[in-house]
Amino acid sequence: MKKRIINILMIICILVAVGCGAYLACYYYGSHQSEEAVADLKAKVDDWTEQETNGDKPEMVSVDGVMVQKKFEQLYRENHDFIGWINIKDTHVDYPVMYTPGDSENGEYYIHRDYEGQYSAAGLPFADSNCIINPPTDNIILYGHNMNSGKMFHDILKYEEEEFYQAHKTFTFDTIYEDGEYEVVAALYGQILPEESTDFKYYEFVNAGTEEEFLDYVDNIKRMSVIDTGVEVKYGDKLLTLSTCAYHVKDGRFAVIARKVK
């Protein structure tokens, strides 16, 4: 009887191991497929920017009544949910950003969908539906998965390292309307808190009603920051927040907040 139980347990362990292996294989295959799809999208932007740059002023074209940057014309024609491209040099963060303010999922339509709207574990970075891109709200929040494969927004957690921050003080978020360079202000660990909690929630700040409210937000993110950037922020500056999951606590998050410099 004892031997039989041991054999059953061994079979269960083998099945679990096989199942885990199959899951990991599917996970990394899916991640690879997702990255290939993104590379195809990026090529459509690079092909134009390498051939038809027009100095510092971006060339604009009309697509279904919306004026968009020429370099993004093809992507926008293919999917009107496309709103821009986020890039942090020398990292995996180099992705199209999606925006669905009118959907019923609080802007999370692409959390597990690819550019074609098909299921994807990796999804695509997307803007919070409460934000407005043009003209921009005081803060635009972009969300992306923290993938075990190191893709999507996984690399933003490296901003807790001083050496990484020093080498990546700025990054770009070019929208269909204009290019944008951003300077990192703070990098912090946070948590999705209960609605009734009165503690600071970085992910709820989109527009400041007053200068006091804006500066209070800035004071809070600097207080929580794991790095000291020394970057000054004044009322009227436009902010961009990159947010992803972190696992230091339940419902943990890690965020990088930057201000637009040009």
N, C-alpha and C positions, 0 to 999 in steps of 0.2 A: 504493500500500500504506500509506504513511504517513498519507494523508488518510483512508483507511478506518479505521485504528486510532484516529485522532482522533475520527471520527464515532462509533465504538463507545464510546469513553470518554465522549463527550458524552451519549450515550444512557444510559449507566450512571449518570452524575452526575444526570441528570434523574430517572431512576427512584428513585435514592437520595433526592433532594430531595422527590419526591412521597411516597415511603414515610415519610420523616421528618415531613412535613406531616400525613399521615394519622394517624400515631402521636400527634402532639401534639394534633390535633383530638380524637381518641378519649380521650386522657388528660384534657384539660380538660373535655370533655363528661362523662366519667365522674365527675370531681371535682365538677362542678356538680350532677349527679344525686345524688351522695352527700350534698352539703350540703343539698339540698332535702329529702332523706329525714330528715336530722338535724333540720332545722327543723320538720318535721311531728311528730317525737318530742318536741321541746322544747315545742311548742305544747300538747301533752297535759299537760305538767307546769305550764306557765304558766297554763293555763285554770283549773286547780284552785287554785294558790297565790294567784291574784288574787281568787278568789271565796270561798274557804273557809279562810283562814288562822286559826290558833287560838293566837294569842299566841306566846310563846317555846317552849312545849312542843309538839313535833310530834304530830299525831294519828296513831295507829297502827291498822292494820287487819290482819286475818289473811287471807293468801292461800295456800291449799293448806298450811295449817299453819305458815306463816312469817309472823312479825309484821313488817310493812314500813310505812314512812311512807306516809300517805294520798296525798301528792302524787305518789308513785311507783307507786301501786297499778296503774294502767292499764298502764304500761310493764312492770311485773313480771308481770302476768297474761299479757301478750302474749309475753314471753320471760323465762324464769327465769334466763337467763344475765346479765341486766341486774343490776348491783350498785350503780350510783350515777352521779353526774354531776359532771364536773370543769369548773371555770370560772375563767378568769383574765380579769378585767374588761378591756374595751376591746381584746381580742385575738380571734383566731380560735379560741382554745382554749375551747370551749364544747360539750362532747360527752358522750354517754352512755358509761359505762365497762362493759365486759363482763368476765366472770369464769368460767372453765371449769377448775376445779382437777382435775377427774376425767378430762379428755380425754387422748388419747395424743400430743398435739402440744405438750406442755409449756406449756399455757395459751395457745398462739398460734392458736387456732381462728379468731379474728376478725382476724387480721393482714391477710387479704385477703377478708373477708366482711362483708356489711352486717348490719343488725339482723334481717333475714329469713333470714340464712344463705346469701344468694346472693353470687356473686363480686363483689368490689369492690376495685379497685386501692388505694383509700384505706384500706379496712378500717375498723376502729373502735379507739379506745384500749382496752386490756385490762390486767387485773392479772396479775402474775406468779403462776403456779399454785402456787409454793412459799409464797406469802403466805396469811394467813388474815385475813378482813375483820372477822369478829365472833366472839369478841373479837379485836382486831387484833394482829398480830405487831408487833415493835418497829419494823419498817419495811415499808411497803406500796409495791411498785414498780409503776408504771403505764407502759406502753409505747405509743408512738404514732408514726406515720410522719412523716418530715420531707418534706412534699410540696412540689414545685417551685411549685405554685399558691399556696403560703403557708398552706395549710390543715393540719388535724390538729395535730401538735406542732411545726410549723415555728417558731412564734413564741416557743417557750421559749428558743431560741438568743439572743433579744434580751436575756436576762438577763446576758449578758457586758457589756452597756452600762450604765454607772452610772446614767445618766438614766432608763433603762427600769426598772431595779431600784428606784430611789427612788419611782417612780410605781406600782410593782406589788409592794410588799413582802409582801403577803398574797394568798392566793387560796383558793377553796373546793373541797372535795371532799365532797359530800353523798352518803352511802350510803343504801341502803334502810333501814338501821337508825337512822341519826342524821346530823345535819348536822355539818360539820367545817370550821373555818377554820385555815389553815396559814400560818406565817411562814417566809419563805425564809431558810435557813441558809447555803447554798453553791450555786454554779453552776460546773460544771467540765467540761473536755474529758477524755474517757477513750478506752478502746479495749477491744474484746473480745479477751482474751488467751488463749493456749493453756492447756489444762487444767493442764499441768504447771508453768506459770509461778507463781512465788511472789509476784509483784508484787501490789499492792493492786487488788482488783476490786470496785468499788462495787456492781456488779450482783449480787453474791453474798450481800450482807448482808440477812438477813431477821429473824433473831432472835439476840440476844446471849446467850451462855451465862453470861457474867459481866459485872459492871460494868466491869472492865478492858477486856474485848473491845468493849463498847459505846463507851467513851470513846476507845479506839484508833481505831475507825471514824470517830468525830466528828473526831478530830485529823487523820486522813487526808483527809477531804473538805474540811476547812478549809484544809489545806496545798495542795490542788490547786485550790481555788476561784479563779476569775478575778475575783471581787469580794470585798470585805471587808464583810460584813454586820454584824459585831460582835454577832451573836445568840449568846447562850449556850445550850448544850444540856446538860441533866443526865440522869443515868441514870434511866430511868423515863419519859422523854419518848417520845411516839409520833411516828415520822417517816413522811414520804411522799416518794417519789422519782419524778420525771417523767423519762423517758429517751427519747431519739430518736437517729436516725443523724446523724453529722457526717462531714465529708469531709476533715479535716485529715490523716488517716492511713488506712491500710487498716483496715476494720472499726471506724472511729472512731465515738464516741458523745458526746453532750452530755447532761448530767444536771443537774436542779435538785432540790436536797434541801431539804425544809422540815419544821418541827416543828409539831405540833398545838397550837394555843393555846386552842381552845374547840370 
